[in-house]
């Protein structure tokens, strides 16, 4: 996929993703691309600087990923220390708390993808708790 910086004839700027330059050209010719601001179909490509990843950028990304991983580990540790493990009863317990059938408290446990989807459909806010390799030791 290629990301193009685009503009319309009224100088609104936006971006679009295309399989190729030819794909952009074909969609433009058919009038399939329109400005999200004004609806104009007179669309052109804006000048773009190529995105080049330097060694310094890669190092910054590695540092950011490392920091984010440490923070996620700390969050998971604090949740495990301050919440009750309910195992496979997670969906049932979360739903009961949401509907006021039992007192709310911090819990964590296991849920199937179907359980999670049903909880979200019911308006129950849930999120996955990351598991890291050292958690299995």
N, C-alpha and C positions, 0 to 999 in steps of 0.2 A: 504494500500500500504506500502511496505517496501523498504527503500532506502539502496542499497548495494554499498560499495566502491569496485570497481572492478579493475583488472589489467590484462594485456595481457602477453604473454610469452616474450615480449620485454620490460617489466617493465613500460609500459605506464599506468598511473592511470586515472580512470574516474569513474563516478557513474551511476547507473541505478535503475529504480523503477520497482518493481514486485509485483504481488498480494500476492505471498507467496514464501517461500523457494523452494517448489516443482515446482512452476512456473519458477523460475530461473533455476533449474536443468533441467526441460523439454526443455526450450529454448536453454540452453547450449548444451544438447545432440543433438538437431536437427540442431545445427550450426546457430541459428538465432541471436546470439549476436556476434558483432564484435567490435574491437577496433576502435574508431573514429579517432585515429591518424595514424594507419598503416593498418587497415583492418584485422588484425589477428583474427582468430576465437578460438584461444587457450586462453580462458578467465577463470579467477579464482576470488574468493572473497578475498579482502584484510581484514586484521584485523581491526575492528572498535570498538571504545569505545561507549557504549550505550549513547544515548542522554537522560539525566535525567534533568528534570526541577526542580530547587530548588526554595525555597521561595524567595531567593535573586534575582534569574533570573526573576521570575514573577514580583517582585517589579520593576526591571529595565524596563521590558516590559511595565508595567503600566505607568511608568513615561514617557517613550518614546511615547506611544500612547497619553497621555495627552498633551505633548508638540506638537506633530504633529497636534492634534485637534485644539489647540490654534492657531498654524500657519495657518492652513486651514481656520479657522474663520477670522483671520486677512486678509488673501488674499482675501476671498470672500467679506469682508467689503470694502477693498480698491478698488476692481473691481467695486462694486456697486456705490461707491462714485465718481469714475473717468470715468465711461463708461455710455453710454446711454441705457436705457431700451427700447427695440423695440418689446417686447412681441412676439406674434405669427409670426411677420415679420422677425424673426431672420435669418432663412435660406435664404430668399430672399435678405435681406440686406447684409449678409455675402458673398453671391455669387456675388452680384453686386460690392462689394468692391474688391473681389478677381480678378474679370475680368476688373477692372478699370472703371466701369460705374459710380461709385460715389466715392467721396473722402473717403479714409480710416479713421476710427475712432474706438475707443473702444466701443463695443456694448455687450449687453447680453440680453437674452430673452428665449423663449421656442422653442423647436424643437422636432419633433417626432423621434423615432429611424430611420425611413426610411429617414427623412430629413437629419439626421446626417450621415447616410451611404452614401447618395448621395453627400453631401458636401465633405466628405472624398474622395470619388471616383473622384470628380472634383479637388482635390488637396487643398481644403480649410481646413486650420488647425483650429480645434475647440476642446474644452474640456468642460466637464460638470462643472458647478459652484455648489459647494456643498451647500445644504440647510440644516440648522440645526433647531432643534425644536424651538429655541427661535426666528428664522426668521419668524415664523408664528404668533408671538405675536404683 
